[in-house]
Amino acid sequence: MSISLSSLSLLPLWISMAQIQQGGPDEKEKTTALKDLLSRIDLDELMKKDEPPLDFPDTLEGFEYAFNEKGQLRHIKTGEPFVFNYREDLHRWNQKRYEALGEIITKYVYDLLEKDCNLKKIAIPVDATENEPKSFIFMSEDALTNPHKLMVLIHGSGVVRAGQWARRLIINEDLDSGTQIPFIKRAMDEGYGVIVMNPNENYIEVEKPKIHIQSSSDSSDEPAEKRERKDKISKETKKRHDFYEKYRNPQREKEMMQLYIRENGSPEEHAIYVWDHFIAQSAAENVFFVAHSYGGLAFVELMIQREADVKSKVTAVALTDSVHNVWHQEAGKTIREWMRENCCNWVSSSEPLDTSVESMLPDCPRVSAATRRQKNE
C-alpha cells in the first residue's frame, strides 16, 4: 500500500492522539485540542501536493494542441506529439487529462463529419420528445435516396464515437489512421451513399439527486434529552466520516446516474434501430457494411434478428478484427453459410495482406490485415 506525503505529514498527530486516548481522564483536554487542530487543517491544500485539481481545458487550444496539415496532433509551441505522462507519478491525473482531451477530439471529429465530409447529423429516436435522452447518427444527403449503393460504418467498443476507429491512433498517429473519414470520402467519391452509426452513445449522464434521509429520532416519542444525545452522536459520526472522505478523496467526483436512450441502450439495439428506421427504408439495391471489433458482433446480432431483410439488401461485409462469435451468439446454419459467402474478416497478423489465417469458427474467411497491433478503442 502506498502512503502519500500528505498522509505522512499527519501521521505524528494521529499517533499522538492515539497515545493520549489510552491515558486517563486528565488527557481529555489534550485530546480535544488535537482534534481541534486536525479539524482546522485545510485538506484541499494538503492534497494539492499529491494531485492537482481535475480541472482541464475544454478546447484543443486550451490544451495547447492542434492538428497540423498532415492531421497529426502537435503542441502549438514545441511541435511535439502528445505527452501522456505530463506529470510524473500522477497516473490518475494524467489519465483524467487524457480522457478530457479525448472528449474534445470526439467533438472535433463530429465537426469534421459535418463540415469536411458534408454529412448530416440525424437525431434518434426519430420520434423522441423534447425532454427524453437522444443520440444521433450521420448520413450523406443521398443515403436514403441513392438507388445503387449504400455504405454503412460501425466502429468498435469503448470510448470511440461516430466517425472514429481508435482514439489512441487519432492522438498518437493521425486523423487518417484513427478516423473513418478516409473511408467516407472514398465511398462518396465512388458514388456510395453513407451512414455512420454511433453504437456507443447509449445513454446520457446526469448528476444523481441527493436523497435527504429524515432522522428516525424526529418522529419518535423518545425524551428530548435522549433525542438530543443521539443527534449529537450522529453529527459527530458524520463529521468524522466527512473528514476521512475529504482527506481520502478531496477531489471526489460528482455521483452520476445514467439515463438510457430508448431503443438504443446497447450497440446491438442501436444497429437494429438504425436498420429498421434508415437502412431498410433506403432505396439502395446494394448495401455494404464495414464493421470493426465489437461492430462485427453488432452486425451478426442484427443478422440474427433480421435475417431475411439483411440477406435481401446486403451485398458484402468487411470486418476488421471482429469479436463476433457465431456459437455464443447462436447464429443459425443459414446465417453461417451466408457469412462464408458474403463476409471477410481482416485480422491483425504479420503475414502479407490477404493471406489466409486459420479460424476456429465455421463462419466467414479470416485473412491478414498485415498489421501487428489491433486498433485500441
Buried (B, 14 or more C-beta within 10 A) or exposed (E): EEEBEBBEEBEEBEEBBEEBEEEEEEEEEBBEEBBEEBEEBEBEEBBBEBBBEBEBBEEBEEBEBEBEEEBBBBBEEEEEBBEEEEEEEBEEBBEBBBEBBBBBBBEBBBEBBEEEBEBEBBEBBEEBEEEEBBBBBBBBEBBBEBEEBBBBBBBBBBBBBBBBBBBBBBBBBBBBBBBBBEBBBEBBEEEBBBBBBBBBBBBBEEEEEEEEEEEEBEEEEEEEEEBEEBEEEEEEEEEEEEBEEEBEEBBEEEEEEEEEBBBBBBBBBBBBBBBBBBBBEBEBEBBBBBBBBBBBBBBBBBBBBBBEBBEEBBEEBBBBBBBBBBEEBEBEEEBBEBBEEBBBBBBBBEEEEEEEBEEEBEBBBBBBBBBEEBBBB
